[in-house]
Amino acid sequence: MASYLKENYDVIVCGAGPAGLYAANTLQKGAAGKLSVLLLDRKSPWKEPVSCAEAVSRKIFSRYWTPKEEWTRQHLDGVYFTSPDMTRVEYFQSDCGLILDRAAFHREMAEKARELGAECYFENYVERIFRTDDGLWNVVVRHEGNVQVLKTKTVIDATGPGAKITRDVPELDELETGNFDVEPAIFAIAEGIPHDVKHIELLFGHKYFPGGYGWVFPRDGKTVNVGLVNGREFLQSHPPKATLEAFIRDAYPEAKILSIHGGAIPCGQSSRPIAALGVFKAGDSASTVNPISRSGIVEALKSGKIAAECVLEWLKANSEEEKREIEKSAYFRWMKIQGKAHLNFHRGKKGFGSISDAQLDKAAHRLASIPANKRSLFRIFWTVLSSSPSILWKLHSFFF
């Protein structure tokens, strides 16, 4: 049985991905280490490969955590957008992004949380939570076959897609479930694939990437992360693993696949609340992934920060009415910094997915004729949309 320092905590953070880790750090900084904070996860966040391509915007990421060279795989200078006929269009911006070693990044965040006073227990599986008449949440934890029940005033649920710990909890029926528009993503660590270590490559086309896209992200100069995420409606026609293997075989016949990893991503923004009765959602549990790009690392940091700030206010509240207002505000805070844009992206998602290969190729050919130093992201985006008037109509919900 795990040797927890307490049986009753101010906050228990469930899930040690970027959202949970950042929430734990924010809590301890905001309370100057005076809160009892417990961070739990079913696995050590640095022991297993993370189901992620690991790319972030340097500028935005740096607002939340200072990048370190020891867990930065590559510094990026841009993106190659590749159309179905393999026309490649470069977008260049010096040092615009980073490829992270997520496992090493997670380790640093966990060590910092411990340094600030949070208890961190990994290989501890949170099975469920339930509320008792005293108003406290009971967190049922399994460790090496032993089960223990801990009590807490507040819970941050950062357990990932599906948010299983709040399922079948009657008091939390209205909360976001983290399983909205779930899509399968899969990637391989491979070698023998030509690539530019300073660029990521995004690939489009209905043969391999219907409703989504593929990618080739550099890692160490030799290996790459090559993967795809497609619309959920194409799961049967394009089985993820078989589709990825076919793409690699056809596009890079000399490639050697070293390992394959995958996972589910909630790729839509819902309008359900993300907090109630002292339980606050963060990261994939709150469906914070960008619906178009399917990016989620920085989004997780942002939502972890919101959850932690709300908890800090909640614990200081003087009445139940004030607590309910803080819980309601969590959703509106997310809408203000990211969620509203995600709602628009979600509305326009089908429109983007319906752009034909011919239209994508036409846009790529037009962009290829524009000098590289004049290719802004907006110009690339607008050229794709204007390649056919019908696309603009399909995306009218995105703009209005």
N, C-alpha and C positions, 0 to 999 in steps of 0.2 A: 504494500500500500504506500502511495506517495506521502512524503512527510511535509504536508502543507503546514505553514506556520500558524494558520488560523482555521477556524471552521466557519467564520462569518466575515465577509469582505464588503467593502464599499462598492467595488466594481469587479466583475469577472468578465474578462475579454475572452471570447471563444473564437479561436482561429488566429493563427500566426502567419498569415500572408501579409502583404504590404498594408492593408487596411487595419488589421488587428495590431500589428507591430507599431504602426504610426499612432494609432489611438492610445496604446499603452504609454508611449513616449510623451504624447501630448498631455495625457492625464497627469503624469508625474511632474512634468514641467509646470503645468498650470496650477497644481496644488502644492508645489515646492516639496514633493515627496511626502506630504502629510496624509495622503489617502492610502488605504490598503487596496492594492490592485493586484489581481491574479490573472496571468495570461496562460491560456491552455491551448494545446493543439494535439491532434492525434498522431502527429509525426514531428520529428525535428525538422524545421523549415530549411535546413541546409543539407540534409542527407539524401534527398531524392531529386531527380531532375524536375524542374518546374515546367509545367505545360504552358509555355509562353515563348514568344519570339524575342522578348527582352529588350526591345527598342523603345527609347523615350526621347522626347524633346529635351535637349540640354537646358534650355532657358527655363521651361516650366518646371522640370524636375528639380532644378537647383533652388527653386523657391521653397521646397519642402525638405530637401535633404542635400547636404554637400557631397557631390560626387567624389569618390576616391579612386585613384589609379589602380589600387589593388583589386577592385571589383568592377573595373571598366574594361570590357573586352576590346572595344573599338571606339574611336571618335569618328563620327560620320560627317561627311561633307555634302550629302545630298541623297537623292532618290532617283532611280531609274524606273520609269513607268513603261511597261512592255505590253504592247497590244497583241491580239490573237495571232497576227501574222509575224510576230516577233520584232516589230518595229520598236526600237528603244528610244525613249525620250528622257533626257536628263534634266533634273532640277538640281541646281547647285547652290549651296549656301554653306560657307565655311563653318565647320564645327557646330553644326545645327543639332546634332543628336548624339546619343550614346547607345551602345549595346552593353547591357549590364550582365554581370554574372549574378543572377538573382540569388543564388544560394549564398554567396559571400555577402551580398548586400543584406539579406535577411539576417545573417549571423551578426553583422555589425549592429543592426537595429535591435536585435534581441539583447545583445551585450549592453547596449546603451540603456535599454529599458531596465535591465537588472541594476546597472550602475545608478540609475535614478531612484531605485527602490522598489520596482515592481518584482513580484515573484513570477518566475517563468517555469512552467512545467510542460515538457513535451513528452510525446508517447503517452499522453493522457487524453482519452477519447470522451468528449462530452456526448452522452447519449440523448439526453432530453433535459428540459427544464419544466418546473411546475411551480405554481404560486400557492402559498398557504395563507391562512387567515391573518397572520401577523403582517401581511403585506410584503414579505420577503420572497425572493425567488430562490428556489432550490435547484441546484445544478447537479445533475447526476453524472459522475465521472467514473470511467472504467480505466484501470491501470494494471496491466499484467494479470488480468483475471479478477482483480479485486474491484469492488464498487464502493464508492464513497459519495455521500451527499453533502454538498457545501451550500452555505446560504450567502446571499448577497442582496444589497439594496437595488443595484442596477446591473444590467447585462448589456454588453456590446456583442452582437451576433455578427461575426465576420467569418463564418464557417464556409462560405463559398456557395456555388450554385445549388439551388434547392432548399437552402436554409432549413435543414431537417430538424434542428432543435426546437423550432417554433411551430412545426407542424402538429396538428392535433392538440394544440393548446387553445382552448375555447376563448380565453381572454384576448388572444392575439390573432383571431380569425381575419381581421381586416388588414393586417400588415402585409407588406410586400413579401413575396415568397422566394424571390431569387430564381424563379424558373420561368420567367417571361421571355418568350421567343428564344428558347435555348437552341444553340447550334453546335454541331460537333466540329472541333478544330483538331488538326493532326499535323505533326511535323516529324521530320527525320533529322538526325545529326548525320551528316554525310561528308565524304571527301571526294575529290576528283571533279568538282563542279566549278567551272570558271566563274570568277566573281571579282569584284572590286572591293577591297577591304575597307574603303572609305565611303561606300554607298550601300544602301539597301536596294533591293529590286522588288517591285510589285508587279505581278503578272495578272492579266485579265483575259477572259474568253470563256465561252460556254462549254467548250469541250471538256475542260478540267475544272473550271471554277464558276459554275452557274450560281448566280445570286451572291457571289463572294469574290475572292481573289486568292492568288497564290503569292508566295514570297521566297526570296533567297536573302538571308541575313548573314553577314560575315561573323566569324567567331574569333579564331586565332591565326588567321592567315592561311590555314590549311583546311579546316572544316567549316561547314556552314550549317545554319538552321534553315531547312527548306520545308515549306509546309503549305497548307491551304485551309481555308474556312469557307464553306458554302452555305447557301440558304437551306434552312431545315426542310423545305419542301422537296429538296433534291437528295435527301438521305438515301432513298431506295434506288434511284437511278444512278447515283454517284456514291457508292459506299466509300467512306473517307479513306481507309487504308488502301483499298484496291486502286482508288483514283490517284492517290499520291504516288503509289508505286508505279502506276502506268505513266504518270507525268514524268517522273524521274527517269524511267527507262527510255521514254521517247525523246525527251529533251536533252538528257545528259547520259548517253549510253555508257560512258566511261566511269560514271559515278559509282561509289561504293557506299551503301547504307550501313552505318555503324549501329544505329538504334532508332526506334520509332516510339513516339510518345503522343498522347492525345488526351483530350478532356472536353467537357461541356462548358459552353460560355453562354450566359444569359445576355442576348444581344439586343434587347429592346428596353425602352424607357416607359415604365408604367406610371399610372397616376395614383397608386396606392400609397398610404402613409408608410413611413419608415421608422416610426417610434410609437410606443404605447406602454403605459404602466411601468416605466423604468427600463424597458427593453428598446435598444437602439440598433438599427441595422447599419452595416457598412460594407463597402466593397461589393463583390458579386452577390452577396446575400441581399443587397439593396438594389440589384440590377443597375449598376453604375457604368457598365461597359459601353463605350461608344458604339451605337448601332451600325455605323457605316465602316469605320476603320477597325472595329472590334478591339481597340486598344483599351487597357484597363489598369495599368500600373499607376500612372499619375492620378487617374480617376479614383483609384482605391485610396491613395494617400489623401486626396481631398475629402473623400467621404469619411475616412477614419478621423480626420481632424474635426469635421462637423460633429460626428458622434461623440467624440471626447469632449468638445466644448459644450455640447448640450448636457452631457452627464455632469460636468462640473457645475453648470448652472442649476441643474435639477437637484443636486445634492445640497445646494444652498437655499433652495426654494422654501418659502414659509407656509405654503398651503398646497392642498391637492389641486386647486384650481390653477395655481401658478405652474405646477408640474405639468398639467395637461397642456397648457399653452406652450411650454418649452418643447414638449413632445411634438405638437403640431408644427412648431417652427422648424424642426429638423428637415422636413420635406421642402419647405419654402426656401431654406438656406441652400439646399442642394439645387433646387430649381434656379436660384439666382446665379450660382457660379458655374453650373454645368447642365443641370437637368432640362432647362428650357430648350437649349440647343439640341440636346439628345431627343427630345420629343419631336422637334422638326426633322432631325435625321431619321428617326423611326418612321415618320409619315412619308418621307421621300425614299425610303429604302427599296420599296418595290420598283419605283421608277428607275433608280440606279441599276437595279438588277435586270431590268428589261432592256437596257441599252444593248443593241445587237453587236455582234462581232464586226459586221461591216461598218457600223457607225464608229466603233472604237478604232478600227483601222484607219478610217477616214480622218478622225481627229488626230491620231498619232502622226499620220503623213503630213497634215497641216502644221502640227507643232514642230515636226522635225525640220521644217523649212524656216522656222523662226530662229534667229541667233540665240545661242544658249543663255547669254547674259540678259536676254529680254523675256525669258520664260519664268514668270512669277507663278506661284501656286494658283493665284486667282485666274491668270490667263490660261493655265492648263485646264483648270476646272471649267471655265467658261467655254473654251474651245471644244471640250468633250460634249457639253450640253448643247452647244449651237451646231453640232454636226448634223443634227436633224431637228426640225421644228417640233416633231412629235415628242421628242424627249422633254422639251420645256413644258408641254402640256401634261405629260405623265408626272412631272415633278412640281406641278402647281401647288400641291399641298405642302411642299417643302418650303416654298417662299411665302405662302400666305396662311 
